[in-house]
Amino acid sequence: MTIVKRFIAGAVCPRCAEMDTLKMYRDENREYKECVRCDYTDSMALDGSDQPEAELDTRVNRGGKVELEPAQPLNFVANPGTTKH
């Protein structure tokens, strides 16, 4: 059996967040997705029953503290020439 791998147009990789880098292919039992940039892989049984694996390591749940810069407040002032009566 020849396996044909096809890119998924518009798909975003859940690990690296790059668009148009996921490709998918099937064998007799499973459907596979993989990213050509970060080597992310995922598979699902064709009948829909899949045993969940450990949580996927993504840019959101990686360890480490995220440092945020203090936000500067924005003041909106109405244009004096456009007052309504």
WOUR-V417163 format. One line per field, one symbol per residue. ss: DSSP state (h for helix, s for strand, l for the rest). psi: psi as a letter, one per 40 degrees, with the letter a starting at -180 (. if undefined). burial: # if it has 24 or more other C-alpha atoms within 12 Angstrom, else .. Layout:
ss: ???
psi: ???
burial: ???
//
This chain:
ss: lllllssllllsllllllsllssssslllsssssslllllsssssllllllllllllllllllllllllllllllllllhhhlll
psi: hhhhhiihheihhedefiifehiiiiaddihiiihedefhiiiiideehhhhaihhhiedeiiihhhhihihihhhhihdefii.
burial: ............####....#####.....#####....####..........................................
//
